[in-house]
Amino acid sequence: MIRPLVSAAALIIASGLTTAAMAQTASPASPSAASPAAGFATSEATDPYIWLEEVEGERAMDWVKAHNTTSLGVLQGDPRYQTLHDEALAIVQSRDRIPSPGFNRDGTIDNFWQDANHVRGIWRRTTLDSYRTAEPQWETILDIDALSAAEGANWVYKGVDCLAPDERLCLVSLSNGGKDAVTIREYDTVERRFVEGGISLPESKGGATWIDQDTLLVERDFGAGSLTDSGYPRTVRLLKRGQSLDQAPQVFEGQKTDVSVGSFTLRDADGAIKATLINRAINFYESEVFRLNADGSTTKLELPPKSNINGLLAGKMLVSLKQDWTAPSGQAFKTGDVIAWPVDAWLADPKTTAELVIRPGEREAIEGLNVTRNRLVVALFENVRGSVYVYDPNDWSRTRLDLPQNVTVGVGSSSERDDKVFVTVAGYLNPSSLWLADAATGAVDQVKSMPAKFDATGLKVDQFEARSADGTMIPYFVVHRESAPNDGSNPTLLYGYGGFENSLLPGYSATVGKLWLERGGVYVIANTRGGGEFGPRWHEAALQQNRQRAHEDFQAVALDLIARGITSQPRLGVMGGSQGGLFMGAMLTQRPDLINAAVIQVPLFDMLRFHKLLAGASWIGEYGDPDIPEQRAWIQEYSPYQRLAAGQPYPEVFIHTSTKDDRVHPGHARKAAARLEELGYPVLFYENTDGGHAAGANLRETARRLALEYTYLSRRLMDTPAQQ
């Protein structure tokens, strides 16, 4: 079954070309661009483009349409565009992808699939034996294209949650155009129809959790005062079948300043509930977990604020720690540890002794964790290279699965009937493969593999390190041709994210390969602080007042690439989205002298107002609070919107966003483009009027976005200055 991750955390926003150059590698200098413009856009009163924050305001949309017309005319008019578009479309609509499997409790396999004939997608099912064949026999459970046509709606599938243990009744989440806000409707998987008169929750951010066939916990927009400052639900209600939302009694209320509240159940392998839990996300990283008691009262669990409940195995509750912590038992644990308690004993007495399951090393990180019926399965990475380990809950001894090495591994869906678990394996030049493992015996079998989507002949992958401004060594990967010269002439795309403990792990990207590498480009991925490549501490090193460290890490990688002769300023471009869009804005405004292109995707940009726009307040834990003077001061030092200034060597940038994005406000991107134009810089701006934060409501729009990006990069990095 395609299930949501069980977590106590809030779910919101995620190689030697040469070695001789190592001795020449420069440390990044202090930002060379101008300081923030005095008084510019430091308040609504001083922001001349505040009107662009009116998402669908007439004036704002006229501005968007005019810019779309201009930018599409330039990029789609390039002779390379159509070929890039056709190649991208062929890849995203390809049917020879690996269908991502999800185990149901009865052993069948579910999958959500999109292709040229199913642009919005179908939810479908087959047996495990059939899935393992080259041509599985699928049964359609729900066709989103047909549903959209029948209802005249722009539905985007956002997942299902089915009632254990038989999983016949499911809550289907549907988004209008790709927004985070969803409508939730009850679906019968046996009769293949929505339940007449069944559960139907109107559009809202937030979720719902099954307790039994007639009872749910729901977190919705219940009207005035029911949302947090971040725009997420702050109350939980107990909804009985047949009740309206306003009849459902409230069982929990968070604070208006919280990020959100949510609910989940802790179930054993047979589907029986061991605890019904409510998570109060105080900020993006700190939360409190409460147990909902039979009488409707709640009891706060004695867990550290920075921790996640990962599941239940052999009667033991697994918890991963994001901070050092002394348990009520007096035991001291470290950031990154995974611990376990006998759940019944611990719920009765929080001083129950905990068991240490895993303690990662300094350069290790846990990137995936799942449980089968009798085992814990963990993707453990060392220096950004992964292995899969199986842990026995009797003594937490471990064995390593016999899988390819020096690659990225992912722990996928697991069976609760037995100990089968799917594992993915991939690398930058290694097409993804899917393996079925038996966690009890250690047996592994490759069941699916992707065909190569681009010609990797002569390509290789190297890993280097760059020295950041404070001396920290920052790893990065370079994918390039072995024959690439070391004269700075290689068109190079540097990708970064640098936030929210999101790790950039090696993976196979057919579109990067086909649209960039195959055409002679070099692709670089920076594993900067702010990510999770070395666990929670790597992330925390760039939080709040230390955010600039991540920007300096990214700049250090750019400097290192140039020092090694891999590329040079005229041939170096950067790309990143969301938090990565902020990353690109920081590079643009601090070290524009290093780059000749920037693809800025659905970005954060005005960091003095991020907390006032859509879900922005939920990210105060990452960036700080602009309403607190001390924190505002460090944010303003790097906020790209305020730093934009005249007389700088900014390259022409490509900024894109989505009108339907209800997570990162499209006003960030719009205002960035408008301010750049006011200062006299050329800008390409495109806004998809559908699509949500992922910027693609369907596969055709995804192909268009990719073609626009790589047409722009070709113009900036592959053409000569005269051609540009």
N, C-alpha and C positions, 0 to 999 in steps of 0.2 A: 504494500500500500504506500502511496505517496504521502508521507506523514510529515508534519512540522517537527523540527528539532525540539527535543525536550531540553529546556534550559531555563535557569532562573534569571538569566540576563534579559534585558529588554531587547526586543528585536526591532530595530528601527531601520537607518541607513544600512557595496565593503572592499685559456683561450688564446693563447699567445699569438696575436698578430706580431707582437715583439715583446721581449722582456727587457731589452736594453733600456727602454724608456723609463723603467721603474725608478732609477736613480734620479731622473729628471722631474719626476712628478711633483707638481707644485701644490702647495696648500691653497685652498680657496681664499681669496682676499675678502676683505670686508665689502659689503654691498657697494657697488660703484655708482648706482643710479641715484637720482635725487631723493632727498628725504620727502616724507609726506607733504603734499601741498598744504600750506597753512590754511586751516579753516575749511578746506574743500570737503563737502559732503560729510562733515562731522556731526550733522544733525539733519533732520528732515528740512529744516528751514534753509540750510545751505546746500542742499542737494538739488541741482537743477533737473535731475532726471528721475525724481521720485515718482512721477506719473507713469514711468515704464514698469512700476511694480503692480499696476492695475492689470492683472493677468489677462483678462479678456476685454479690457476697456477699449472703446472705439479708437481713440487716438493711438494707444499702444499697439493695437492690432494693425492699424494702418502703417505704422512704423515697421512692424514685423514684415508685413506683406511687401513693402517697398524694398526692404533689405533682402528678403528672400529672392525677389525678382532679380535684383542686381547680382547677388552671389551665385545663384543658380545659373544665371546667364554666363558669368565668367567661368565657373567650374565645369558646367555641363557643356559649355562651348569649346572646352579643350578637347583636342582630337583623341586624347587618351581616355577620356571619361567613359565612353560607351564600352570599350573593352574591359576596363576595370569593373564597371557595373555588371556586365554580363558574367564575368568571372566570379564576382562576389555573389551574384544571385544563384549561379550554378552551385556554389559551395553551400550557401545557407539553405537552399532548397533540396540539396542532395538527399537521396534516400539511402545511401550507403553509409550513413552515420550509425554509431552504436546506439541503439535505443536504451536509454537509461532505465535500469530495472528497479522495481520496488517490490519487496516481498510482502505478500498478504499472509495473515495468520494461517490460512488453509494451504499455504505453499504455492499458490498461483503468483503470477508476476504481473504487475501493473506498469504502465508506461504512458507518458504524455508525449505526443508526437506532432511535429509540424513539418510540412513539406509543401511543394507547389500546389498540391491538390487539397491540402489542409492548412491553409495559411494561418488560421487562428488556432488550429490544433484539434486533436482528438485524444480523449482518455480511453485507453484500451487495455485488454487483458489477455493473457495466454498462460499455458502451463509451463513449469520449469523445463520439462523435457522439450517442449516445442520451442521455447525461447533459445535453447542451446543449439537449435538447428540453424542452417543458413537462411531459411525462409520461415520464420515462425507464423503460426496461424493465429491471428489476432481477432478478438471479438471487441467491437466498439461498445464502450460503456456510455460515453457522452461525446457528441460531435459539437464543438464550439462554433464552427462555421455554420452548421445547420441551425443551431440555436439562435445565433445572431441574425440569420436571415429570417427565421420564423418570427422573431420578436422585434425585428427592425432595430436592433441594438448593436452597439460597437463593443461587444464583450471581449475581454482579455482574461484568460484563465489564470487564476492565482493560487490554485491548489485545493486539496480536499482533506477532510479529517473524518475518518470513519469510526463508528462506534464499535469498540471491542466487546466481546471477542468474535462475533460472527461477521462484523464489518459489512452488513447489508445496507444500513442507513448511513449516509455520508452528508457532511456539510460541505457544499461546493462554494468556493469564494470566486466571485466574478467582478471584474473591474471595468468600469466604463472608460475605455480608451487607454488603459494602462496605469491609471492612478493607483496610489497606495490604498485609498479608500475602496472598500469592496461591499457588494451585496452578498449576503450569505443565504443559501437556499438548501433545503433538505432534498436529498436525492435517493431513490431506491435503486440499488445496483442490480437487483434481481429483475424487477419489472422495467428497468431502464427508463425511468421517468421521474420527474419531480413529484414529490408527494403532495397530492391534492389536500389543501388545507394544512399542510405541514409547516415546519419551521421556516420562517422567511424574515430575515433581518435586513432593514433598509440600509442604503449606502452609508458607510461610516468607516473611519479607521478603527482598529481594534478587532478582537476575535471572539470566539466562542469555544467552549470546551464541553464535551459530552461527560455527564455523570452517569446517566442511564438513559434508556430509550425515551423517557418522558421528562428528563431534567437536564438543563444546561447551566453553566456559568457563562454570562455574556458581558463583554466590555464594549460599549458602543457610545455614540453621541446621544445622550439622553435629554439633550436640551440645554438651556442656559445654565452655566456653571458646572457642567459635567465633564468638561475637557481641561486638560492641563495647559499651561502656557505654551507647550510644544505642539498642541493640537491633537493630543491622543487622549483616550478615555482615562478618567481618574477614579471611576467607580466600577464595582462589579455587582451584578444582580444575579439572583437565582431564578431562572425562568422555567416554569412548568409548561408542558404542552397544553396549548389552548389559551394560555395567558397572552395578553398584549404586553409589550415592553413596559408600559407605565404601571401595569399590575404586578410586575415582578419585584419582589422585595430586594432592597439593597443589603448586601452582606459585607461590603468593604468599601472604604473611601480613602483615597490617597490625598496628597496635598496638591494645590493648584500649581505649585512650583516643581512638582515631580515631573519626570519625563512621561510616565505612563503607569498603568497597572495592567496585569494580565493574569490568566489562570492556566493551570495545567494539572494533570493527574499523574501520580506515580503508580504505574501498573506493573504487576509481575508478568512473567512470560506467558501465563494463561489468560491475561487480560483483567485480572482482579485488581481493584483499586486498593493500594496500601495507604495512600494519603492523597487528599485533594488540597492543592496548594494555590496560593495567590502570591504573585510577585509584585512588589512595589518598587519600581525603578526610580530611585531618588534622583539620580543623574544617569548619564550614559553608562557608567561603570560601577556604581554603587547601588545596591538594592537590599531590600528586606524581604524575607520569605515568611509567609504566614500559613499555618494549617487551618483549614476550614473544618470546624468540629461539627458533630452531628446535630447539635442544638443551634447551629447557625453562628456561633461565636467563633473568633479566630484566636490562634495562639502563635506568637512570633517564635520562629525557630532560631536557635543560637548558632548562626552561621556568620562568617565575616562578610562585610559589605561587598567585597570584591571576590565573588565566588560564583560558580555555576553548579547546579545539580545536573549530573550527566545521565542518570538512569539508575536502574535497579537490577542487581545481578545476585542470584543465589541468596536472596533476602538481605543483601547489603546495598545501601545507598552510596553511590559514587559521587564525589564532589571534587571539582578542580578549583584550586586556589589561585587568585590573582594578586595576593598580598601575603606577606609574612603574618603568621597568626598563631596565637596560643589558645588552644581549645579549652573548654571548661574542664577537661580532664587534666589540664596542666601540660599537655604535650605541645611542643613547639614545632610548627611547620613553616616551610619556606614558599615564597612565590613560585608558582609553577607546579607545586606538588599536586598529585591526585591522591585522595584519601577515601576511606570507606568506613561505614559503621553498619552493624546489624540494625536494620531500620526500626524494627519493633522496639528493641532495647533502647535505642537512642531517642526515639520519640517519647518513651517513658522517662528516660533519664539522660539529659544532654551531657552528663559527665561520663557517659559510657566511653571506654577507650576506643580511639580510632585506629585504623590500620593504614600504614603508609603503603600505597600501591606503586607509585612512580615518583621519582625525583629526577627531573631532567638535568643534564649537565649544562655548563656555561654556554656552550654553542649548540645546544639542542632545544627543540621546541616540539610540543605535541600539536599536530595539525589536524587530527581527526581521531574520534573515539566513538565506538559503538559496542553494543552488547549483543551476543547471541543468547541462546537459552542457557548455556553453561560457561561462557567465556567472555572476557573483555578483549577487544581488538583495537589496537592503537597504531596510528600512523605517526612515527617518531622521526623527526628530521635532525640531521647533524650537518651543520654548515650548508643548509639549504638543499640537502640531498636526503631522500626518504627511504625508510624501511618500515615493514609492518610486523608488529610483535603481538603475540597472543599471551594473555595472562590468565592463570588458573586461580579462581577466587579462594581455593582452599588454603594456599600459601603465597599467592601472588608471584609465583615463579613464572618466568617467561621463556618463550621460544620465538625465533624469528622465522617468518614464512619465507620459503625459497622462491623469491621473486627477483626480477631483474634489479640490478643495483645502479646507483648514481643517476637516479631518475626521480620523478615525482610520483608518489603513491597516494591514493585516496581510499579511505574506508567508506564503502557504500552501504547499501541496504543489507540488513541482516535478518535471518530467520529466527522466529521465536518458537518454532516447532523443534528445531535441531540447531546445529552449530554452523550452518552454512552462512557465508558472508561474501558479498561481491567486493572486489578490490580493483581499482583502476591504476594503470601504469602509463606514464607518458613522459616525454621529454621534448625539448625544443625541436629536435629532428626525428623524434620517435613517435609515429602515429599512436594515438591512444589505443590501448588494449584493455580488455575486461577479463578478469580472472574470477573463478569461483573457488573459494577456499573452504575447507572444513577445519574450523578452528580447533576442534577436538583432536583431530589426527594430524593436522599440519599439511594435509594433501592440498595441492593447488592445481588448477587446470585452466588453461586459457580458453575462454569460450567465445570471445569476439575480438576482432581487431579491425582497426580502421585502415583502409587503403591509403597510400600516400596521396596527399592532395596537392603537393607541389614537388618539383624536382629538387631534391636535396643533394644531388651530386656535387661534390667539391665543397660542401658546407661543413663547418665545424662549430663547436661550442667551447668557449673558454670562460673560466671564472677568474676575475681579477679582484683586487681590493684598492680602494682609494682612501687617502688619508684626509679626514674631515678637519675642519678648522680647529677643533679641540683635541685632535690627535687620534680620535677613534677611527678604526679601520672599517670601511664600508664595502661589503662585497657587492659585486655586480657581474652579470653574465653578458657575454658578447656572442652573438650568432652572426657568422660571417663566412665569406669564401676563404679557403686556405690560401688562395692566390692573391688575396686582397693586398694592395701595396700599403706600405707604411709611410705614405707621403701626405697624409691628411686629405686625400681626395675622395674618400668613400662617403657616399650619402648615408647618413646615420640617423636613426630614429631612437631617441632615448625615452623610455617609458618609466613613469613613477607614480606612486600613490602616497605612501608615507603617513598613514594615519589609521586610527581605529583598530590597531592590532591586526590589520589585514595583511597577510603575507603574500608576496609575489613569488610564486613557486614555478619552477620550470614546467612548461606545458606546451602541447602541440596546437598551434594556431594555423589553421589552413589558410585563413585570409591574410595574416601577416606573411606567411610563406609565399603564397601565390601573388599577392599584390605588392609585396616589397622585396623579400629576400630573393625570389626568383628573378627579379628585375635588377639585381645588383646592389640592393640596399643592405645595410648592416643594421641589426636590431639589438638594442641594449636594454637590460632590465636592471634597475637600481634597487637594491634591498636596503633602503634607508631606515634609520630609526623612525619610530612612529608606527612601523609595521610590526608583525609578530614573528619574524623569521627566527629570532632567538628568544622567543617567549615573552611574557608580560613585561619584563624589565626593559627589553628593547623598545617596546611601545612607550612605556612610562618615561623613558629618557627624553622624549620629545613632546611631552604633554605641556599644555598651558604656557607658562612663562618660558619653557624650553622649546617651544615650537620652532624657533629659528634654527635649532640644531638640525632638524630634518631638511630644511631648505638648504643649509650649508652642506649637508651630506650629498644632496642631489647636485649641487654646484660642484662639489668635489669630484663626483663621477664625471661630469662634463669636462672639467679641467684635466682629469686623468686620461680621458679619451683623446683629448687634443695633445697632451704631452707624449702619449704613446704613438702618435702619428696615425691613429685609427681614423680620425676625422679632423676637421678644422671648422672654424666658425661658419664659413659660407656653406658647409655641408652638414651642419648639425641642426636637427630639429628635435623638439620635445613634444610629448603627448601625455595627457592624463585627464581623468574625468572625476567629477564630484569633488571630494577632497583632493584628488589628483588635479582637478582644475584649479584649485587654490594653489597647489604646488606649481603649476605652470604660470599662474599669475605672479607668484613670488619670483620665479626665474626671470620672467619678462621684466619685472620692475626692479630687480636687484642686479641681475647679470645679463642684460640684453646683449652685451658685447660677446657673449659666448655662443649665441644661437642665431639661426637664420629662418627659423620656422617654429610655430607653436600651435598645436591642435588643442584647444581648450574646450573640453567636453562637459556639458551640464555643470558648470562650475559654481563653487562658492567664490565670491569676489569682494563684495562689500562686507568686510568682517566687523564693521561697527554696527551693522544692522542684521547680521545673520540670525541673531536670536529673536528677532521680531518677525521673521518671514517663515511661514509654514512650519515645518518641523524643526526649525533652527534652534529653538531653545533647548531641544534635547541634546545638543552638542556642546553645551556649556562645559560639560565635564572634560571634553577634549581640548577646547580652545580657551576657556575662561569666559567671564561675564563682562561684556562691554559697559554694563551699567555700574560696575564697580571701578572707580577711578584708577586704582593701581593696576587692575587687569586690563582696563581699556588702554592704558599706556603701552603695554607690551604688544597688545593686538594691533594698535594703530601703527606701530613700527613696521609691521609687515603687510598690513591689509592692502591688497593690490589696488583696489579702487581708489583709495586715498593717495597711494604712491605714484599713480600715473602722472607724468609730468612732460612738459614740452622739452624739445631739444635732446631727446634721448635716442640711442640707436635701436629703437624697437623695429623688428621686422614686421612685415604684414602678417597678421595672425588670422587663424580661422577659429571662430567661436561658434559653437552650436549648442542648442538647448531644446526643450520641449514645452509647449504650452500646457500640456496635461501633467507635467511634473508637479506632484503635490508633496514632494519631499524637499528638493532643493529648488527654491523659487526661480523661475525663469528671469526675474528681474535682475539677478546677479549678472547673467550673461548680457542681457540687453543694455544695462547701464555701463558695463565694461566697454561694449562696442561704441555706444554713444559718446562716452568720454574720450575714447581714443580718437574718434572722428573729430570731436571738438578741438582736440589738440593738434589736428592736422595729419594724423597717421592713417594709412590705408588699412581697412579692415574687411574681412569677409565674415558675414554673419548669416547663420541659417537657423530657423526655428521650425521644428517639426510640430505641426498642430495636433498630433496625437502622440501616444507613445510612453508617457510616464517617465520615470527617472532613468529607465533603461534605454530610453530614446528610440524604441522600436515597437510599435503596436503590432506589426506584422513583419514577415520576412522580406517583403518587397521594400519596405521603408528601411529595414536594416541594411539591405544591399545598397540602397541609394546613399545612406550615410557613409558606409565604408568607401564607396566610389568617390564621394566628395572629399573625404579625408585624404585618400591616397592620390587623387588628382592634385589636390593642393600641395601635398608633400613632394610630389614629382616636380611640380612647377618651381617650388622653392629650393629643393635640394639636388635635383638631378639636372635641371636646366642650367645653362651658363647665365651670368648676370644679364647679358644682353637679351637672352630669351625671356627672363623674368620680367 
